[in-house]
Amino acid sequence: MLSLTGLPLQIIASAFAIVVFAATMWLWPKFSGKGWKSWLGRIGAFLATQLSVLAAMGLIANSYFGFYSSWTDLLGTSGGLGTVVDHQPNASGVSVTGEQKFYSAQGSEPDRSGLIQKVDVKGAGSGLSTEAYVYLPPQYFQPGFAKQRFPMAVVLTGYPGTPEKLISLMQYPASTLDAIEQKKLPPTILVMTRPTLVGDRDTECVDVPNGPQVETFFTSDLPKALATTYRIGTDPANRAVIGNSTGGYCALKFALRKPDSYPAAVALSGYYSAAHDPTTGDLFGGNDKLKQENDLLWRLKNQPAAPVSLLLTTAYDENNYDETKAMVAAFKAPTKMSTITLDTAGHNFHTWTREIPPALEWLGKHLTMPAATA
């Protein structure tokens, strides 16, 4: 079978679209009558042309952006969950704006399935704000945990994602509840949001010179604001961050640049240096040193190793595979590095839902449950 992302299939699809278009033009005069056969002929020719053109454009776009890497990935039949592999270093203020019940097999009461609350988070230091969804696990409402603080995992979308998709398509609350019930993850509060804080600009979570201080918001403002509203542990060991695509890049950067903010970070199909395109603009104000400091592979090679734990995900046919190998080859102790490598995967929700359960189990080994308060 031809590769879904291969050039031969794109050429065949494009040539077929051209042939169908030419055939439609050639046969159109024969469909000029008023009978039902002529009507069906015109409709059929029109639909055939549209579908063939859309299929060719879809294949070309998929190859460029890497949404689906194989036929099994496209059809949702590729493999099971990923497996985490640990590596050794290579020697050479919050306001609640709404809430919804979380329905699950365990029931819909908060002390059985938890609760999702919609909040607005305002940062005192950065002056920025964002909308987020907070998932409170069932233990948060149980009498035995009334004096207990909980670890927190910040969950970031890609660009230009919406936090609702973290609940509906990526099913973070459901997967988190499963992990808690299976004792793979301590009862953990999720803070689900997007990395885009200023209109639709993709800031790549950078403190932009003379611009929005997005890194400051996520590494300083957000943890402080959430800890004053919810029973969240204040020790760095009680915090982690996980994200996909742009959110994955942000997660790794927070850990490597500000280890005291999130000592554990997970990047699902992440990349390792800030993009520069019309959606980002000039993020560094011409400051090459600042740009370099936001290049994660450069940091691993040239900066003192940070005492953090990182989990990177990729696939043998994913666009970030070679760069992920370079990241693994470059890290040094005390940084800890783990990976999930799927046989085949694309840059899509189906891939990430295969990686989230093992990623949450990995987080369970790196998040510390705070001590109960008196």
PyMOL commands that set and color helices and strands:
alter all, ss='L'
color gray80, all
select helices_A, chain A and resi 7-31+36-65+71-75+110-113+138-141+143-145+163-168+172-181+214-229+236-238+246-257+288-293+296-302+321-330+349-364
alter helices_A, ss='H'
color red, helices_A
select strands_A, chain A and resi 84-87+94-101+115-122+129-136+152-156+189-193+239-244+264-268+309-315+336-342
alter strands_A, ss='S'
color yellow, strands_A
deselect
rebuild
show_as cartoon
